[in-house]
Amino acid sequence: MAIVAAALAGDGEGAAALLEPLERRDVSRVAVRLAAMAADALLAVAEESGGGRAEALAHWQACIIAHESRRTDE
């Protein structure tokens, strides 16, 4: 959870530092679990609003692109 909190706060270096002592296999597991949690939340929101899977994935993609563009502007 600390990794997620650091990443959401825009502290990528802090999140990376928390992952550093872990073995590569464990880092991969953390990444997969976080991706699964994000996908599950996204699809749940899409279903609640009456949207479909394709719409949810397009929205997710747009959010990622917006987030990355903010990072490059800083």
Contacts in CASP RR format, 6 or more apart in sequence:
PFRMAT RR
TARGET T0000
AUTHOR 0000-0000-0000
METHOD contacts of the structure
MODEL  1
MAIVAAALAGDGEGAAALLEPLERRDVSRVAVRLAAMAADALLAVAEESG
GGRAEALAHWQACIIAHESRRTDE
2 18 0 8 1.000
3 15 0 8 1.000
3 18 0 8 1.000
3 19 0 8 1.000
3 30 0 8 1.000
3 34 0 8 1.000
4 15 0 8 1.000
4 34 0 8 1.000
6 12 0 8 1.000
6 14 0 8 1.000
6 15 0 8 1.000
6 18 0 8 1.000
7 15 0 8 1.000
19 27 0 8 1.000
19 30 0 8 1.000
22 30 0 8 1.000
38 60 0 8 1.000
39 60 0 8 1.000
42 56 0 8 1.000
42 57 0 8 1.000
42 59 0 8 1.000
42 60 0 8 1.000
43 53 0 8 1.000
43 56 0 8 1.000
45 56 0 8 1.000
46 52 0 8 1.000
46 53 0 8 1.000
46 55 0 8 1.000
46 56 0 8 1.000
46 59 0 8 1.000
END
